Amino acid sequence: MTSDKRELNNEIVTAFLLNTCRLCPKPGKHKVQAAVHCAWVATDHTHDNAETRMIPLLTGSNAEFYIEPMLPHVGDIDVMFHYSTELAIQRGQSPPSQLPAEFHNWVRVFEITDSHIPGYVYLVLRYFLSECVDNSKYNTVEHYKGWASSNRRYIADDNNIHGPALFDVQSGTLLSCDRVNCVRCMSWPSQAADWPTRHRIYSWPDSATVDHVINNGCDVVPVAHRQCRSDKRMGLFQWRMSFSRAEIVLINSWMPVQQIVYHMLRVFMKDERLTDSVDTSEGGKCSNYHIKSLMLWHCEIQRRNWWTDDLDLVRICVQLLHKLGEWLTEAWCPHYFINNCNLIDNSFNVTNIVGQLMSVDETWLSTWFVDNYIRQCSQLCPDYITRLFEDVDTSVTLQYAVSALVTWSLNNTLFEMWQRFVHAEIYIALKAYHNVTARSCVCWINELTNVDSRLSDYITGTTFLLVASKSSRLGFSDELMYILMTTLGLFIEPRRYFVNSTGEMSLSQASKLLKVVANNSASTAQMIEIELSKAYLYRALRCTDSDSDSIYCLANVYLAVLYYTTEQYQTAIDHCTPVLRSQDHSQCSSHVVQGELLPKFEDDIDVTLGLAVFYQHVRTAAMNQQETKHTTVTVFTTELFAYYLDIKCLLGSFVLHYRTIPDGDRSLYTGDEKITRSLTVQFTCCTRRTFTEV
């Protein structure tokens, strides 16, 4: 092939991939399936302790690529998960006193200890953490129990285990799922301490990306080094450091051309059978991890215009394949994060691989991509496009065929996007119907938001319908309350999950909801939040400690406010009545009606609260007392507010009744102003009496 023809083929391959690898497709072909798998993992109950949660993290191609080529670039779905009851820390590091809400209220803490092989460690159980309910901080109890086994992962057939992963196929899905159990480490590991400060000539990754990577920490996965698996002790207890979280952040920061090159290298190595099917850093052949490490290093050590000037994807791939061949020849493939960690050991038989890689040139590789990649893409098109590739003996005919293929792909984008949304909605609805729980809602919403915010809205609406359907048949259960709270993004402390719920806790949750209701305008979402607030207040009344006068009175007063808001005046009066009949309000001073929690249920409430604050200020100044931060606390007691609200309900009931009377008969009710004045006098007397008692 002449030089001109080779360059033309390179241009054809480059132009084809640049035009058909879409950026940020919405939704991607496999993104929704990945979200489903994450939701399944989040609701899995295979662990011995029913309260232990599995916290999933989508990894692999689905998480790394933001491009979507015409040919499938996702072979399976990779999900890492850690248990909510386990945490790893660096050796010599103090255990944390605070943890993210995803962790349980008791946590086992393992200390990471280095092995003789860089990148491989042991875990030693050293501490137990228990959460203090009062301040959400964890207390530490030192405990030494020896090394943690890395073979505790699953009870499964060995044929289903790929490295540290369990191969799992769910019915009704297109892709299999590899699940990898890990132990979460929230701090950056000492094994990679040099990486953040490493000198980078071309400023990739930049400081913001480095900070993001560091803040994500790392994980530890249960697999021993290839050379240590036959050893009885090391094979049982050795773990490997995992930087999947860091790799996702870094690869997502690449330029599109870098992601496309990464895709091309993976396709070539896989189709030429130069890589194992398992995406790990070990094996008899190369793996995707070697290609990933190659790309990460070259993104750092090459200047930006090396990738973009005179852009030729084939040329870049040839140079990178030759570099990989040099690494294999020298038996040295440096780990991107850990110094002195070699990804190639002496068990690799790479002679044949090196020969194949070093023999690749631009002419051969451009022809390979035309025959093995572009032709496959043409098979996805209508027959009139496919037939164009039956006779492409010249560069001109090849260029014409490829141009027609690119044009068809671009013109088909909107239709294909519509199809994907339809399929995604059907898929979500079917899977959600069988798999909506409080725990899965978080995964559904988070993962689908990453795919497309509209799909997140769709799962929210679908969840509302499912909750409505179940509550109409089975009643509004605790689980349904929790699902709604999670879907609305209002549940702040999932680790408690209603276990041993107290009136105090339920009242606290109701207060958080009331504050949201007070700050929102009238809408369907606000009505749902009002009903949830009622449910939590009723829960507070049902709890064993609800006989406390402070909880009992405050819950009833807030219920009365919510019913008054929806013009259910008689029900509001029914909740005011027990407060007014209470004989002892001495305990109620610790739980007072907070103005910021009250929805805008009437125009006069701000004036009323203002007068109360003003009275308290005057009284405090007159008695030379120190003014408290919340001046309404000692004034607007539950008893006084119940009097006020009871009067407002009577007025509201009168107005509703007055509206139903025919116009001709309304002359009989001209005394409404006298009634209003009479009720106002009653409230003033009650206020005066309460202030006097204070």
C-alpha positions in Angstrom: 0.0 0.0 0.0 1.4 3.4 -1.0 2.0 6.1 1.6 -0.9 8.2 0.2 -3.3 5.3 0.4 -2.2 4.5 4.0 -2.7 8.1 5.1 -6.1 8.1 3.4 -7.1 4.9 5.2 -5.9 6.4 8.5 -8.0 9.5 7.8 -11.1 7.4 7.0 -10.7 5.4 10.3 -10.1 8.5 12.3 -13.0 10.4 10.8 -15.4 7.5 11.3 -14.6 7.0 14.9 -14.7 10.7 15.7 -18.1 11.0 14.1 -19.8 7.9 15.4 -18.5 7.8 19.0 -21.2 9.9 20.6 -20.6 12.1 23.6 -22.7 11.6 26.6 -25.5 9.6 24.9 -28.8 9.8 26.8 -29.6 7.2 27.8 -26.7 4.8 27.0 -27.6 1.3 25.9 -26.5 -0.4 29.1 -26.7 2.4 31.7 -30.3 1.6 32.7 -29.3 -2.1 33.2 -26.4 -1.0 35.3 -28.7 1.0 37.5 -31.0 -2.0 37.9 -28.0 -4.2 39.0 -27.0 -1.6 41.5 -30.5 -1.6 42.9 -30.4 -5.4 43.2 -27.2 -5.3 45.0 -28.5 -2.6 47.4 -31.4 -4.9 48.3 -29.5 -8.2 48.5 -29.9 -10.0 51.8 -27.3 -12.8 51.4 -25.3 -11.5 54.4 -25.9 -13.2 57.7 -27.0 -10.0 59.4 -30.3 -8.7 58.0 -29.4 -5.1 59.0 -26.2 -5.2 57.1 -26.5 -3.1 53.9 -24.6 -3.7 50.6 -23.5 -0.3 49.3 -22.9 -0.6 45.5 -20.5 1.3 43.2 -20.8 1.0 39.4 -17.3 0.4 37.9 -15.8 -0.9 34.7 -16.7 0.3 31.2 -20.2 1.6 32.2 -18.7 4.0 34.7 -15.5 4.9 32.8 -16.7 5.7 29.3 -18.7 8.8 28.5 -18.6 8.0 24.8 -20.7 5.4 23.1 -19.3 3.9 19.9 -21.5 2.1 17.3 -20.0 -1.2 18.3 -20.8 -2.4 21.9 -18.0 -1.4 24.3 -19.6 -2.9 27.4 -19.2 -6.6 27.8 -20.7 -6.9 31.2 -21.7 -4.8 34.2 -19.2 -4.4 37.0 -20.4 -3.6 40.4 -18.3 -3.3 43.5 -20.0 -3.3 46.9 -19.0 -2.9 50.5 -20.9 -3.8 53.6 -22.3 -1.0 55.8 -20.8 -2.7 58.8 -17.1 -2.8 57.7 -14.4 -0.2 57.2 -10.6 -0.3 56.6 -8.1 2.3 57.9 -4.4 2.7 57.4 -2.1 1.1 59.9 -1.5 3.6 62.8 -4.4 5.7 61.8 -7.1 6.5 64.5 -10.6 5.2 63.7 -13.0 8.0 62.6 -15.5 9.4 65.0 -18.0 10.3 62.2 -19.1 8.3 59.2 -21.3 8.9 56.2 -24.9 8.0 56.6 -24.6 4.8 54.5 -22.7 3.1 57.4 -24.5 1.2 60.1 -24.6 2.3 63.7 -22.0 -0.3 64.6 -19.0 -0.9 62.4 -16.0 -3.3 62.4 -12.8 -1.5 61.6 -9.9 -3.4 59.9 -6.3 -2.1 59.9 -4.4 -2.4 56.6 -1.0 -4.1 56.9 1.4 -4.4 54.0 2.5 -7.7 52.6 5.9 -8.5 50.9 4.3 -7.7 47.5 3.5 -4.1 46.6 -0.2 -3.5 46.2 -1.2 -6.5 48.3 -2.1 -6.3 51.9 -3.6 -8.0 54.9 -6.6 -6.8 57.0 -6.5 -7.1 60.8 -9.6 -6.5 62.9 -8.7 -3.9 65.4 -11.7 -1.8 66.5 -15.5 -1.8 66.9 -17.4 1.5 66.4 -20.8 2.1 67.9 -22.8 5.3 67.2 -24.1 7.5 69.9 -27.7 8.5 69.2 -27.4 11.9 70.9 -24.7 13.4 68.6 -24.3 10.8 65.8 -20.6 10.3 66.7 -19.0 6.9 67.1 -17.4 5.6 70.2 -14.4 3.3 69.7 -13.7 0.0 71.4 -10.3 -1.6 70.7 -10.4 -5.2 69.7 -7.8 -7.5 68.3 -9.1 -10.6 66.5 -6.4 -11.5 63.9 -6.4 -11.4 60.1 -9.5 -11.2 58.0 -9.9 -14.0 55.4 -10.2 -13.1 51.8 -12.0 -16.3 51.0 -15.2 -15.3 52.8 -16.7 -13.7 49.7 -19.4 -16.0 48.5 -20.7 -19.5 48.7 -20.7 -20.2 45.0 -19.4 -22.5 42.3 -15.8 -21.8 41.5 -16.8 -21.5 37.9 -18.7 -18.4 38.7 -15.7 -16.6 40.2 -13.5 -14.4 38.0 -10.6 -13.1 40.1 -12.2 -11.2 42.9 -15.6 -11.1 41.2 -18.7 -13.3 41.3 -20.2 -13.8 37.8 -24.0 -13.3 38.1 -26.7 -13.5 35.5 -30.1 -12.1 36.3 -33.1 -13.3 34.4 -34.6 -10.8 31.9 -31.4 -8.8 31.4 -29.1 -8.6 28.4 -25.8 -8.4 30.2 -24.2 -10.4 33.0 -23.0 -8.8 36.1 -19.6 -9.2 37.9 -20.0 -8.4 41.6 -16.9 -7.6 43.6 -17.0 -7.5 47.4 -14.7 -5.0 48.9 -13.9 -3.2 52.2 -14.2 0.5 52.0 -11.2 2.7 52.9 -12.2 6.4 53.0 -8.6 7.7 53.2 -5.9 7.7 50.5 -3.6 4.7 51.1 0.0 5.0 52.3 0.9 2.5 49.6 0.2 5.3 47.0 1.4 8.2 49.1 3.7 9.5 46.4 1.0 9.7 43.7 -0.7 13.0 44.8 2.6 15.0 44.9 4.2 13.4 41.9 5.7 15.9 39.5 3.6 16.2 36.3 5.2 18.1 33.5 2.0 18.6 31.5 -0.4 19.2 34.4 -2.6 16.1 34.0 -4.4 15.4 36.2 -4.9 18.9 37.4 -5.0 19.8 41.1 -8.8 19.7 41.3 -9.0 16.2 39.8 -6.2 15.0 42.2 -8.1 16.4 45.2 -11.3 14.6 44.0 -9.3 11.3 43.7 -7.8 11.7 47.1 -11.1 12.5 48.8 -12.6 9.3 47.3 -10.1 7.0 49.1 -9.8 3.5 47.9 -11.0 -0.1 48.5 -9.5 -3.5 49.3 -10.7 -6.5 47.3 -10.4 -10.1 48.4 -7.9 -11.8 46.1 -4.4 -13.0 46.6 -1.4 -12.4 44.3 -1.1 -15.1 41.6 2.1 -16.4 43.1 0.7 -16.6 46.6 -2.5 -18.4 46.0 -1.0 -21.8 46.5 0.4 -20.8 49.9 -2.0 -21.9 52.7 -1.6 -18.7 54.7 -1.2 -16.0 52.1 -3.8 -17.5 49.7 -6.3 -17.3 52.5 -5.6 -13.9 54.0 -4.1 -11.7 51.2 -6.1 -8.8 49.8 -5.4 -6.4 46.9 -5.6 -2.6 46.9 -8.2 -1.4 44.4 -8.2 2.1 42.8 -11.4 1.8 40.8 -12.9 5.0 42.3 -9.8 6.9 41.3 -9.7 5.4 37.8 -13.3 6.4 37.1 -12.6 10.0 38.0 -9.4 10.1 36.0 -10.8 8.4 32.9 -13.9 10.6 32.9 -11.5 13.6 32.8 -9.9 12.5 29.6 -10.4 14.3 26.3 -12.8 12.5 23.9 -9.9 11.5 21.6 -8.2 9.7 24.6 -11.4 7.8 25.4 -11.7 6.8 21.7 -8.1 5.5 21.6 -8.7 3.6 24.8 -11.7 2.0 23.2 -9.8 1.1 20.0 -7.0 -0.5 22.0 -9.4 -2.6 24.0 -11.2 -3.8 20.9 -8.0 -4.7 19.1 -6.5 -6.6 22.0 -9.7 -8.5 22.6 -10.4 -9.5 19.0 -6.8 -10.5 18.5 -7.1 -12.7 21.7 -4.2 -10.8 23.3 -6.1 -10.2 26.5 -7.9 -12.4 29.0 -11.6 -12.0 29.5 -11.1 -11.1 33.1 -10.4 -7.4 33.7 -7.7 -7.7 36.4 -4.0 -7.0 36.6 -2.9 -10.6 36.6 -3.1 -13.6 34.3 -1.2 -15.5 31.6 -2.0 -12.8 29.0 -2.4 -9.1 29.1 -5.6 -7.7 30.5 -7.7 -4.6 30.1 -5.9 -3.3 33.3 -2.6 -3.3 31.4 -4.2 -1.2 28.7 -5.8 1.1 31.2 -2.4 1.6 33.0 -0.7 2.3 29.6 -3.3 5.0 28.8 -3.2 6.5 32.3 0.6 6.8 32.1 0.6 8.3 28.6 -2.1 10.8 29.5 0.2 12.1 32.2 3.6 12.0 30.4 2.5 13.2 27.0 1.7 16.8 26.2 -1.9 17.6 25.3 -1.2 18.4 21.6 0.5 14.9 21.2 -3.1 13.6 21.1 -4.7 16.4 19.1 -2.2 17.9 16.6 -2.5 16.3 13.1 -5.0 13.9 14.7 -4.5 10.4 13.5 -6.0 7.7 15.8 -4.3 4.8 14.0 -0.9 6.4 14.5 -1.5 6.9 18.2 -2.7 3.3 18.6 0.4 2.0 16.9 2.7 3.9 19.1 0.9 2.8 22.3 0.9 -0.8 21.2 4.6 -0.7 20.6 5.1 0.8 24.1 3.1 -2.0 25.6 5.4 -4.4 23.6 8.4 -2.8 25.2 6.9 -3.2 28.7 6.3 -6.8 28.1 9.8 -7.3 26.7 11.3 -5.7 29.8 8.8 -7.6 32.0 8.0 -4.3 33.7 4.5 -2.7 33.6 4.5 0.0 36.3 1.4 0.4 38.4 0.0 3.9 37.9 -0.6 4.6 41.6 1.8 2.4 43.5 5.6 2.8 43.2 7.6 -0.4 42.7 4.5 -2.4 41.8 5.0 -4.5 38.7 1.8 -5.6 36.9 3.8 -8.4 35.1 5.3 -11.3 37.0 7.5 -14.1 35.8 4.4 -16.4 35.2 3.6 -14.3 32.0 4.3 -16.1 28.7 4.5 -13.0 26.5 6.8 -14.0 23.7 4.1 -14.4 21.2 2.3 -11.3 22.4 5.4 -9.2 22.0 6.0 -10.3 18.5 2.4 -9.5 17.4 2.5 -6.1 19.0 5.8 -5.0 17.6 4.9 -6.1 14.1 1.8 -3.8 14.0 2.2 -0.8 11.7 -0.1 1.9 10.5 -0.9 0.2 7.2 -1.8 -3.1 8.7 -3.8 -1.5 11.6 -5.9 0.8 9.5 -6.8 -2.1 7.3 -7.6 -4.1 10.4 -10.0 -1.5 11.7 -11.7 -1.2 8.2 -12.2 -5.0 8.0 -13.0 -5.8 11.6 -14.6 -2.7 13.0 -16.2 -0.5 10.3 -17.6 -3.5 8.4 -19.2 -4.7 11.6 -20.8 -1.3 12.1 -22.2 -1.5 8.6 -24.0 -4.7 9.6 -26.1 -2.6 12.1 -27.4 -0.5 9.2 -30.1 -1.0 6.5 -29.2 -3.3 3.6 -28.5 -0.4 1.2 -25.7 0.7 3.5 -24.3 -2.8 4.1 -24.2 -3.5 0.3 -21.9 -0.5 -0.2 -19.1 -2.4 1.6 -19.3 -5.4 -0.7 -17.0 -3.7 -3.2 -14.5 -1.3 -1.6 -11.4 -2.1 -3.5 -10.4 1.5 -3.9 -10.0 4.2 -1.3 -12.6 6.3 -3.2 -15.3 3.6 -2.9 -14.3 2.9 0.7 -14.6 6.6 1.5 -18.0 6.8 -0.1 -19.3 3.8 1.8 -18.0 5.1 5.1 -19.5 8.5 4.5 -22.9 7.0 3.8 -22.5 5.0 7.1 -21.7 8.1 9.1 -24.5 10.1 7.6 -27.0 7.3 8.4 -25.7 7.1 12.0 -26.0 10.8 12.5 -29.5 11.0 11.0 -30.7 8.1 13.1 -29.6 9.6 16.4 -32.9 11.2 17.4 -35.0 8.2 16.5 -32.6 5.9 18.4 -32.7 8.2 21.4 -36.5 8.0 21.4 -36.4 4.2 21.2 -34.0 4.1 24.1 -36.2 6.3 26.3 -39.2 4.1 25.5 -37.3 0.9 26.3 -35.8 2.5 29.4 -39.2 3.5 30.7 -40.7 0.1 30.2 -37.6 -1.6 31.7 -37.6 0.7 34.7 -41.4 0.2 35.3 -41.1 -3.6 35.1 -38.1 -3.8 37.4 -39.3 -1.2 39.8 -42.6 -3.0 40.3 -40.7 -6.0 41.7 -37.8 -4.3 43.2 -38.7 -1.0 44.9 -37.6 -0.9 48.5 -36.3 1.9 50.7 -32.7 0.8 50.0 -33.1 0.5 46.2 -34.6 3.9 45.9 -31.3 5.6 46.6 -29.5 3.6 44.0 -32.3 4.0 41.4 -32.4 7.8 41.8 -28.6 8.3 42.0 -27.7 6.0 39.1 -30.5 7.2 36.8 -29.6 10.8 37.5 -26.2 10.1 36.1 -27.8 8.5 33.0 -30.4 11.2 32.4 -32.3 13.4 34.9 -35.5 12.7 33.1 -35.2 9.0 33.9 -34.7 10.0 37.5 -38.0 11.9 37.4 -39.6 8.9 35.8 -38.6 6.5 38.5 -39.8 9.0 41.1 -43.2 9.2 39.5 -43.3 5.4 39.1 -42.4 5.0 42.8 -45.2 7.3 43.8 -47.7 5.3 41.8 -46.4 2.0 43.4 -46.6 3.4 46.9 -50.2 4.7 46.2 -51.2 1.2 44.9 -49.7 -0.6 47.8 -51.0 1.8 50.4 -54.5 1.5 49.1 -54.4 -2.3 49.4 -52.1 -2.8 52.4 -52.2 0.5 54.3 -49.5 3.1 54.7 -46.8 1.0 56.3 -43.4 2.0 57.8 -41.6 0.7 54.7 -43.8 2.8 52.4 -43.1 5.9 54.6 -39.4 5.2 54.3 -39.6 4.8 50.5 -41.4 8.1 50.1 -39.0 9.9 52.3 -36.0 8.5 50.3 -37.7 9.3 47.0 -38.3 12.9 48.0 -34.6 13.1 49.1 -35.7 14.0 52.7 -34.5 11.0 54.7 -31.3 12.1 56.3 -30.4 9.2 58.6 -31.0 5.9 56.8 -28.8 3.9 59.2 -31.6 4.1 61.8 -34.2 2.6 59.5 -37.0 2.8 62.1 -35.3 0.2 64.3 -36.4 0.8 67.9 -38.0 4.0 66.8 -39.0 6.4 69.6 -41.4 9.2 69.8 -38.5 11.6 70.0 -37.0 10.3 66.8 -40.3 10.4 65.0 -41.0 13.9 66.2 -37.5 14.9 64.9 -38.2 13.5 61.5 -41.6 15.2 61.4 -39.9 18.5 62.3 -37.5 18.1 59.4 -40.5 17.5 57.1 -42.5 20.4 58.5 -39.6 22.7 57.8 -39.5 21.6 54.2 -43.3 22.0 53.9 -43.0 25.5 55.4 -40.5 26.6 52.8 -42.3 25.1 49.8 -45.1 26.5 47.8 -48.4 24.7 47.3 -47.8 21.7 45.0 -48.4 18.0 44.7 -45.0 17.3 46.3 -46.0 19.6 49.3 -49.2 17.6 49.8 -47.2 14.4 49.9 -44.8 16.0 52.4 -47.8 17.1 54.5 -49.2 13.5 54.6 -45.7 12.2 55.5 -45.5 14.7 58.3 -48.8 13.5 59.6 -47.7 9.9 59.5 -44.6 10.7 61.5 -46.6 12.6 64.1 -49.0 9.8 64.5 -46.0 7.5 64.8 -44.7 9.7 67.6 -48.1 9.4 69.4 -48.0 5.6 69.0 -44.5 5.1 70.4 -43.9 3.9 74.0 -42.6 7.3 75.1 -45.5 9.2 73.7 -47.1 9.5 77.2 -44.6 12.2 77.8 -46.7 15.4 78.0 -44.1 17.4 75.9 -44.2 14.9 72.9 -47.9 14.3 73.2 -48.9 18.0 73.2 -46.4 19.0 70.5 -47.4 16.2 68.1 -51.1 17.0 68.5 -50.5 20.8 67.9 -48.5 20.1 64.7 -51.2 17.7 63.5 -53.8 20.4 64.1 -51.8 22.8 62.0 -51.5 20.4 59.1 -55.2 19.7 59.2 -56.0 23.4 59.4 -53.8 23.9 56.3 -56.0 21.5 54.3 -59.2 23.1 55.7 -60.1 20.0 57.8 -61.1 22.2 60.7 -63.0 19.6 62.8 -60.1 17.2 62.8 -57.8 20.1 63.7 -60.1 20.9 66.7 -60.0 17.3 67.7 -56.2 17.5 68.0 -56.3 20.8 69.9 -58.8 19.5 72.4 -56.5 17.0 74.3 -53.8 19.7 74.5 -56.3 22.1 76.1 -57.6 19.4 78.5 -54.1 18.4 79.6 -53.7 19.1 83.4 -49.9 19.4 83.5 -48.0 21.5 81.0 -44.8 21.7 83.1 -42.9 19.4 80.7 -44.0 21.3 77.6 -41.4 24.1 78.1 -38.7 21.8 76.6 -40.8 21.3 73.4 -42.3 24.5 72.1 -44.0 25.5 68.9 -41.3 26.7 66.5 -42.4 29.4 64.0 -40.0 28.2 61.3 -41.8 24.8 61.2 -45.2 26.3 60.6 -46.5 26.3 57.0 -48.2 29.4 55.8 -51.6 28.3 57.0 -52.9 31.8 57.4 -52.0 35.5 56.8 -52.0 36.5 60.5 -49.6 33.9 61.8 -46.5 36.1 61.1 -48.1 39.0 62.9 -49.1 36.8 65.8 -45.6 35.4 66.1 -44.2 38.9 65.9 -46.3 40.2 68.7 -45.3 37.3 70.8 -41.6 37.9 70.2 -42.1 41.7 70.9 -43.9 40.9 74.2 -41.1 38.6 75.3 -38.5 41.2 74.4 -40.3 43.9 76.4 -40.8 41.6 79.3 -37.2 40.5 79.3 -35.9 44.1 79.1 -38.2 45.2 81.9 -37.0 42.5 84.2 -33.3 43.0 83.2 -33.0 39.4 82.1 -30.7 38.0 79.4 -32.6 37.5 76.2 -32.5 34.0 74.8 -31.7 33.2 71.2 -35.2 31.8 70.4 -37.4 34.4 72.1 -40.6 32.6 71.1 -39.8 29.6 73.1 -41.2 30.7 76.5 -44.1 32.5 74.9 -45.7 30.3 72.3 -46.2 27.2 74.4 -48.2 24.3 73.1 -51.2 25.3 75.3 -51.3 28.8 74.1 -50.9 27.8 70.5 -53.7 25.2 70.9 -56.0 28.0 72.1 -55.1 30.2 69.2 -55.5 27.4 66.6 -58.8 26.2 68.2 -60.2 29.7 67.7 -58.9 29.9 64.1 -60.5 26.5 63.4 -63.9 27.7 64.7 -63.6 30.8 62.5 -62.7 28.6 59.5 -65.6 26.3 60.2 -67.9 29.3 60.3 -66.6 30.6 57.0 -67.0 27.3 55.3 -70.5 27.0 56.6 -71.3 30.6 55.6 -70.2 29.9 52.0 -72.8 27.1 51.7 -75.7 29.3 52.6 -77.8 30.8 49.7 -77.3 34.5 49.2 -80.9 35.3 50.3 -80.4 33.7 53.7 -77.1 35.3 54.6 -78.8 38.3 56.2 -79.4 36.0 59.2 -75.7 35.7 59.8 -74.7 39.4 59.8 -73.4 38.9 63.4 -70.2 37.2 62.2 -68.1 40.3 63.1 -69.4 40.0 66.7 -68.4 36.3 66.7 -65.0 37.2 65.5 -64.5 39.9 68.1 -65.8 37.5 70.8 -63.3 34.8 69.8 -60.5 37.3 69.6 -61.3 38.4 73.2 -61.2 34.8 74.4 -57.7 34.4 72.8 -56.5 37.7 74.3 -57.7 36.5 77.8 -55.9 33.2 77.3 -52.8 35.0 76.2 -52.9 37.4 79.1 -53.3 34.5 81.6 -50.4 32.6 80.0 -48.1 35.6 80.0 -49.0 36.2 83.7 -48.1 32.6 84.6 -44.8 33.0 82.8 
